[in-house]
């Protein structure tokens, strides 16, 4: 959006990507917005895995029964296969590997380390302008995705806390930050791949403006603009989140109260 590669998130992806993935009447209705909100209902096979894998494959609490496919934009489902399709579509759009895009456009400008890695499956290769390029995945399920340390995670979170600005440079537009952290009309309290607290139901003890990115293993970047706070934590149980944030905010309040008393 910021670079003008996409005119409007509500445009059909088929208007930009012509690789057969959006050729069917059903998939032709899928927009960038649908992909970002996890409501695309895209149908097909990505890197030998079908879109309905959630109905046939068990992986802990995420197992779900088979269901009827819905129209794009009408049903929310967290689905790795469809996010992997989004990643391939973005590769087609940028015409260079997404790890290079992330490095050049975001990670280098915010001073990230050189230790992070953004990986794709061994069979996730596609031809772009006559060159073979690997398409990355949306998550680390099945062994790919982003592998990154906590300090780099915190820098990425800080970029969003500062509405896309790093020092004196606007790396991501404020408009995009607002769009990405605005709840959609279908399903969970969810933005563009960000978990939100708009209704106050996700973390009742936290501000409604708080939001987070959450990956495999519950690796989390939690952002609380109201308290000017970023929390990076890993390998926790999701149900512990609200209590954890509650205790952090209580400690901040206690410290602030004691400092006022000392004055």
C-alpha positions as CSV (number, residue, x, y, z in Angstrom):
1,X,0.0,0.0,0.0
2,X,2.7,2.5,1.0
3,X,4.7,1.7,-2.1
4,X,1.7,1.9,-4.4
5,X,1.9,-1.8,-5.3
6,X,-1.6,-2.3,-4.1
7,X,-4.2,0.4,-4.7
8,X,-6.8,-0.8,-2.3
9,X,-6.9,-3.7,0.2
10,X,-10.4,-4.5,-1.0
11,X,-9.2,-5.2,-4.5
12,X,-9.3,-8.8,-5.6
13,X,-5.9,-10.5,-5.5
14,X,-6.6,-11.8,-9.0
15,X,-6.3,-8.3,-10.3
16,X,-2.6,-8.4,-9.3
17,X,-1.6,-12.1,-9.3
18,X,-2.1,-14.3,-12.3
19,X,-0.6,-17.7,-11.4
20,X,-3.7,-19.8,-11.4
21,X,-4.2,-19.6,-7.7
22,X,-7.2,-17.2,-8.1
23,X,-8.6,-18.6,-11.3
24,X,-11.7,-20.4,-9.9
25,X,-14.9,-18.3,-9.5
26,X,-14.6,-18.9,-5.7
27,X,-11.0,-17.8,-5.4
28,X,-11.5,-14.9,-7.8
29,X,-13.6,-13.2,-5.1
30,X,-10.7,-13.2,-2.5
31,X,-9.3,-9.8,-1.7
32,X,-6.1,-8.7,0.1
33,X,-8.4,-7.7,3.0
34,X,-9.8,-11.2,3.2
35,X,-6.4,-12.7,3.4
36,X,-5.2,-10.2,6.0
37,X,-8.3,-10.8,8.1
38,X,-8.2,-14.6,7.8
39,X,-11.6,-14.6,6.1
40,X,-10.4,-15.5,2.6
41,X,-11.8,-19.1,2.5
42,X,-9.2,-19.5,-0.3
43,X,-9.5,-23.1,-1.7
44,X,-6.6,-25.1,-3.1
45,X,-3.3,-26.8,-2.3
46,X,-0.2,-24.9,-1.1
47,X,3.1,-26.8,-1.0
48,X,1.4,-30.2,-0.9
49,X,-1.0,-29.2,1.9
50,X,-4.7,-28.6,1.2
51,X,-6.6,-25.6,2.6
52,X,-8.9,-27.8,4.7
53,X,-6.0,-29.5,6.6
54,X,-7.6,-28.4,9.9
55,X,-10.4,-31.0,9.3
56,X,-8.1,-33.9,8.8
57,X,-4.9,-33.3,10.7
58,X,-4.5,-33.1,14.5
59,X,-2.1,-30.7,16.1
60,X,-3.1,-30.1,19.7
61,X,-5.9,-27.8,20.5
62,X,-6.1,-26.5,17.0
63,X,-7.8,-29.6,15.6
64,X,-11.2,-28.7,14.0
65,X,-13.9,-30.8,12.4
66,X,-14.5,-30.6,8.6
67,X,-17.0,-28.0,7.6
68,X,-18.7,-26.5,4.5
69,X,-16.7,-23.8,2.6
70,X,-18.1,-20.3,2.9
71,X,-18.0,-17.3,0.6
72,X,-14.8,-15.2,0.9
73,X,-15.2,-12.5,3.5
74,X,-18.0,-14.2,5.5
75,X,-16.2,-16.7,7.8
76,X,-13.1,-16.3,10.0
77,X,-10.7,-19.2,10.4
78,X,-7.0,-19.1,11.4
79,X,-5.5,-21.1,8.6
80,X,-1.8,-21.5,7.8
81,X,-2.4,-22.7,4.3
82,X,-4.3,-19.6,3.3
83,X,-1.6,-17.3,4.9
84,X,1.0,-19.3,2.9
85,X,-1.0,-18.4,-0.2
86,X,-0.9,-14.7,0.9
87,X,2.9,-15.0,1.2
88,X,3.2,-16.4,-2.3
89,X,0.9,-13.6,-3.7
90,X,3.1,-11.0,-2.0
91,X,6.2,-12.6,-3.5
92,X,4.5,-12.3,-6.9
93,X,3.8,-8.7,-6.2
94,X,7.2,-7.6,-4.9
95,X,9.0,-9.9,-7.4
96,X,11.8,-10.5,-4.8
97,X,11.9,-12.9,-1.8
98,X,10.0,-11.6,1.2
99,X,13.0,-12.0,3.5
100,X,14.8,-9.4,1.4
101,X,11.7,-7.1,1.5
102,X,11.5,-7.4,5.2
103,X,15.3,-6.8,5.6
104,X,15.5,-3.8,3.3
105,X,12.2,-2.2,4.2
106,X,11.9,-2.8,8.0
107,X,14.6,-4.8,9.8
108,X,17.7,-2.9,8.7
109,X,16.1,0.6,9.2
110,X,15.1,-0.4,12.8
111,X,18.6,-1.7,13.6
112,X,17.7,-5.3,13.9
113,X,20.4,-8.0,14.3
114,X,21.6,-10.2,11.5
115,X,20.6,-13.4,13.3
116,X,16.9,-13.6,12.4
117,X,15.8,-16.0,9.6
118,X,12.6,-16.1,7.5
119,X,12.3,-19.5,6.0
120,X,10.1,-21.5,3.6
121,X,9.5,-25.2,3.1
122,X,12.0,-27.1,1.0
123,X,9.4,-27.5,-1.8
124,X,8.2,-23.9,-1.7
125,X,9.9,-22.6,-4.8
126,X,8.4,-20.5,-7.6
127,X,9.7,-18.9,-10.7
128,X,9.7,-15.1,-10.8
129,X,11.2,-13.3,-13.9
130,X,13.0,-16.5,-14.8
131,X,14.6,-16.9,-11.3
132,X,13.7,-19.5,-8.8
133,X,12.7,-17.8,-5.5
134,X,11.5,-19.5,-2.3
135,X,8.2,-18.5,-0.9
136,X,8.1,-18.1,2.9
137,X,5.4,-19.3,5.3
138,X,3.1,-17.3,7.5
139,X,4.1,-19.3,10.6
140,X,6.6,-21.8,12.0
141,X,4.2,-24.8,11.9
142,X,5.9,-27.6,10.0
143,X,9.3,-26.0,10.4
144,X,9.5,-22.8,8.4
145,X,8.5,-19.2,9.3
146,X,10.4,-16.5,11.1
147,X,13.0,-17.4,13.7
148,X,13.9,-14.3,15.6
149,X,15.3,-13.2,19.0
150,X,13.4,-11.3,21.6
151,X,15.3,-8.0,21.1
152,X,14.4,-8.0,17.4
153,X,10.9,-8.8,18.3
154,X,10.8,-5.9,20.6
155,X,12.2,-3.5,18.0
156,X,9.4,-4.6,15.6
157,X,6.8,-4.1,18.4
158,X,8.3,-0.7,19.1
159,X,7.9,0.3,15.5
160,X,4.1,-0.3,15.8
161,X,4.0,1.4,19.2
162,X,5.4,4.5,17.5
163,X,2.9,4.3,14.7
164,X,5.4,3.1,12.1
165,X,8.0,5.8,12.9
166,X,11.6,5.0,13.8
167,X,13.5,8.0,15.1
168,X,12.9,10.6,12.3
169,X,11.9,8.2,9.6
170,X,8.3,7.0,8.8
171,X,9.0,3.4,7.8
172,X,5.3,2.3,7.8
173,X,2.6,4.8,7.3
174,X,0.4,5.7,10.3
175,X,-2.6,4.9,8.1
176,X,-1.5,1.4,7.6
177,X,-0.9,0.9,11.3
178,X,-4.4,2.1,12.0
179,X,-5.9,-0.2,9.4
180,X,-3.8,-3.2,10.6
181,X,-5.0,-2.8,14.2
182,X,-8.7,-2.2,13.4
183,X,-11.1,-5.0,14.0
184,X,-12.8,-6.6,11.0
185,X,-16.5,-7.3,10.7
186,X,-16.3,-11.1,10.8
187,X,-15.1,-13.4,13.5
188,X,-12.6,-12.8,16.3
189,X,-11.3,-9.5,17.6
190,X,-8.7,-9.5,14.9
191,X,-6.9,-7.0,12.6
192,X,-4.4,-7.7,9.8
193,X,-2.9,-10.7,11.5
194,X,-2.9,-8.9,14.8
195,X,-4.9,-10.1,17.8
196,X,-6.9,-7.2,19.3
197,X,-8.7,-6.2,22.5
198,X,-11.2,-3.9,21.0
199,X,-14.1,-5.5,22.9
200,X,-12.2,-5.9,26.1
201,X,-12.8,-9.7,26.0
202,X,-9.4,-10.9,25.0
203,X,-7.6,-9.5,28.0
204,X,-10.2,-8.0,30.4
205,X,-7.6,-6.5,32.7
206,X,-5.8,-4.7,29.9
207,X,-6.6,-1.5,27.9
208,X,-8.9,-2.0,24.9
209,X,-6.2,-0.4,22.7
210,X,-3.7,-3.2,23.4
211,X,-2.9,-5.7,20.6
212,X,-0.4,-8.5,20.0
213,X,1.3,-10.7,17.5
214,X,1.3,-14.4,18.5
215,X,3.2,-17.2,16.9
216,X,3.8,-20.9,17.3
217,X,4.7,-21.8,20.8
218,X,2.8,-18.7,22.0
219,X,5.8,-16.5,21.1
220,X,4.3,-13.1,21.7
221,X,4.8,-9.4,21.1
222,X,2.2,-7.5,23.1
223,X,1.8,-3.8,22.6
224,X,0.0,-1.5,25.0
225,X,-0.1,2.1,23.7
226,X,-1.9,3.4,26.7
227,X,1.0,2.5,29.0
228,X,3.7,3.0,26.3
229,X,4.7,-0.6,26.8
230,X,6.0,-3.6,24.8
231,X,6.1,-7.1,26.3
232,X,7.9,-9.9,24.5
233,X,7.5,-13.3,26.1
234,X,7.7,-16.9,24.9
235,X,6.5,-20.5,25.5
236,X,3.6,-19.7,27.7
237,X,0.0,-20.9,27.8
238,X,-2.5,-18.6,26.1
239,X,-4.9,-18.7,29.0
240,X,-2.2,-17.1,31.2
241,X,-2.0,-13.9,29.2
242,X,-4.6,-11.8,30.9
243,X,-3.2,-12.6,34.4
244,X,0.3,-11.9,33.2
245,X,-0.6,-8.5,31.7
246,X,-2.7,-7.7,34.8
247,X,0.3,-8.2,37.0
248,X,2.6,-6.1,34.8
249,X,0.2,-3.2,34.8
250,X,-0.3,-3.5,38.5
251,X,3.4,-3.3,39.0
252,X,3.6,-0.2,36.9
253,X,0.8,1.4,38.8
254,X,2.4,0.5,42.1
255,X,5.7,1.9,41.1
256,X,4.1,5.1,39.8
257,X,2.2,5.5,43.1
258,X,5.3,5.0,45.2
259,X,7.3,7.5,43.2
260,X,4.6,10.1,43.6
261,X,4.7,9.5,47.3
262,X,8.5,9.9,47.4
263,X,8.1,13.3,45.7
